[in-house]
Amino acid sequence: MQGKVIIITGASSGIGEATAKLLASKGAKVVLGARREDRLKALADDIRAAGGEAVYQVLDVTRQADNDAIVKLAKDSFGKVDVIFLNAGIMPSAPLSALKTDDWHDMVGVNITGVLNGVAAVLPTFMAQKSGQVIATSSVAGLKAYPNSAVYGGTKWFVRDFMEVLRIESALEGTNIRTSTVYPAAINTELLNTISDKGTAAGMDALYKAHGISPERIAGVVAFAIEQPGDTTVSEFTVGPTSQPW
């Protein structure tokens, strides 16, 4: 971990924030991206005050130019990129019958296009240096079907397939790019705030109050993946509360 340069999207809260703090405490140089500049600045200040190294940039993952710019920021600030953690995501779940079509397109934009843009931004660097690591946040909804999660789950199934193909192609092409996909269950983050359907929101709120665990649990898994030797890939992690029958 010491000295690795790690880009984190969705870094302003929840899993991204917890991961940034943990990795920085272990000696990583973190490059933080999210939409809320005030939260990014506060996080970077906290990391620096604790003796870590951090820079940040306002990032809309749906914009390719923003993704390209954060890779440039990492190189300009620290001279390289070792890891990108594609963590930005939204979950405005609802029954299909609710016809929340704007939410559908928003999920595709952030959860799918955001991943594509991040990989497109960093892949040329990883290919040229023949090393690198891509870590992505999927969901247990990317492993099995859940009511009210048809579109959200579909975006997370995409992440599962995309990351697996990236791993296989890297091995075939000899670029040594490691991949890890994380499938969280009920983790206490701001994700529930993106649910606009009242019935779904109430059900998910009750579920998370009964079972939810800290985002620091996911941060520890991300750190574990990064700390594996360069010749070793752990490609998938399903992580959730012991009490939750997901």
Secondary structure, DSSP 8 states (H G I E B T S, - for coil): -TT-EEEEESTTSHHHHHHHHHHHHTT-EEEEEES-HHHHHHHHHHHHHTT-EEEEEE--TT-HHHHHHHHHHHHHHHS---EEEE---------GGG--HHHHHHHIIIIIIHHHHHHHHHHHHHHHHT-EEEEEE--GGGTS--TT-HHHHHHHHHHHHHHHHHHHHHHHHT--EEEEEEEE-SB-SGGGGG---HHHHHHHHHHHHHH-B-THHHHHHHHHHHHS-TT----EEEE--TT---
